[in-house]
């Protein structure tokens, strides 16, 4: 089942800011289960990409120091109302997701 | 004209040959050869210098006032520490965020194609730590940091 995502745009310091939230455990692979004492396998988003009108604008590699349910923000200096923005992500287990919206400052 | 083209072609072929030889000799690590690949070595690093070296092959950092960090001075919940960085440095290619006291400090490696020098996320912080930002701009690495006091840990207690 696809993971829940949210996307929104807003104007910040004269630019369009895109914020995206992915509901994801971001397991570090360093924690142990308190009962079984077994290590909980790592499961975290490794890559998140933002496309502005279908062109790659920015990409970020993420590690385990990013919180659970990541809320990531990027800014697009050339974006304007009505432009299309899309965010895609992939994790270390091969899961992927995407969401898009139309810019509304 | 024809001679020029032939020369350029030859140069290109020789350069490609050198890269191939280097790659087959194991001199180029996969992370560098394929820019889009997740840089595993840097993310597995246990120290800041090591992580930066893993990303760029160099770790000469210049402190900069042109990097602004927006984060709390004290966080009650180390599992979700809001953190934002913006920079007025020109021609920003990368922004990195590193939590010094975490087991794996590198939190993010952002690559700019056509976006502003801005990145925000919520960080996990195991304990009170400096959080470092590294910005690659004009072929140089600039840095800034902020000390964030954590009153409750973020890595599952």
Contacts between the chains, C-beta under 8 A, distances in Angstrom:
chain1	res1	chain2	res2	distance
A	13	B	86	7.7
A	15	B	116	5.7
A	15	B	118	7.7
A	17	B	118	7.5
A	19	B	120	7.7
A	26	B	124	7.7
A	28	B	103	7.8
A	28	B	104	7.7
A	28	B	124	7.8
A	28	B	155	6.6
A	28	B	156	8.0
A	30	B	103	5.9
A	30	B	104	7.9
A	30	B	155	7.0
A	31	B	155	6.9
A	31	B	156	4.6
A	46	B	38	4.5
A	47	B	38	6.2
A	50	B	115	6.9
A	52	B	114	6.9
A	52	B	115	7.7
A	55	B	113	7.6
A	55	B	114	6.9
A	56	B	113	5.0
A	56	B	114	7.9
A	57	B	113	5.6
A	57	B	114	5.0
A	57	B	115	4.5
A	58	B	110	6.3
A	58	B	111	6.8
A	58	B	112	5.4
A	58	B	113	6.0
A	58	B	114	7.6
A	58	B	115	3.7
A	59	B	36	7.9
A	59	B	110	7.3
A	59	B	111	4.9
A	59	B	113	7.2
A	60	B	108	5.3
A	60	B	109	6.6
A	60	B	110	4.2
A	60	B	111	7.2
A	60	B	119	6.9
A	61	B	38	5.3
A	61	B	39	6.1
A	61	B	43	7.3
A	61	B	108	6.8
A	61	B	109	4.2
A	61	B	110	7.9
A	61	B	111	7.9
A	62	B	107	7.2
A	62	B	108	5.5
A	62	B	121	7.9
A	63	B	43	4.3
A	63	B	104	5.9
A	63	B	106	5.0
A	63	B	107	5.5
A	63	B	108	6.8
A	64	B	43	7.7
A	64	B	104	5.6
A	64	B	124	7.3
A	65	B	97	7.9
A	65	B	98	7.9
A	65	B	99	4.9
A	65	B	102	5.0
A	65	B	104	6.3
A	65	B	105	6.7
A	65	B	106	7.0
A	65	B	107	3.7
A	65	B	123	5.9
A	65	B	124	5.3
A	65	B	125	7.9
A	66	B	107	5.4
A	66	B	108	6.5
A	66	B	121	5.6
A	66	B	122	7.3
A	66	B	123	6.7
A	66	B	124	6.9
A	67	B	79	6.1
A	67	B	80	4.9
A	67	B	81	7.5
A	67	B	121	7.4
A	67	B	122	4.0
A	67	B	123	6.2
A	67	B	124	5.2
A	67	B	154	7.4
A	68	B	79	6.8
A	68	B	80	7.7
A	68	B	124	7.8
A	70	B	121	6.3
A	70	B	122	6.9
A	71	B	120	7.8
A	71	B	121	6.8
A	71	B	122	5.5
A	72	B	119	7.8
A	72	B	120	6.9
A	72	B	121	5.2
A	73	B	84	6.8
A	73	B	118	7.3
A	73	B	119	7.0
A	73	B	120	3.5
A	73	B	121	7.3
A	74	B	110	7.9
A	74	B	115	5.5
A	74	B	116	7.7
A	74	B	118	6.6
A	74	B	119	6.8
A	75	B	86	7.7
A	75	B	115	6.4
A	75	B	116	3.9
A	75	B	118	4.1
A	76	B	114	7.8
A	76	B	115	5.6
A	76	B	116	6.8
A	77	B	115	7.4
A	77	B	116	4.9
A	78	B	114	7.1
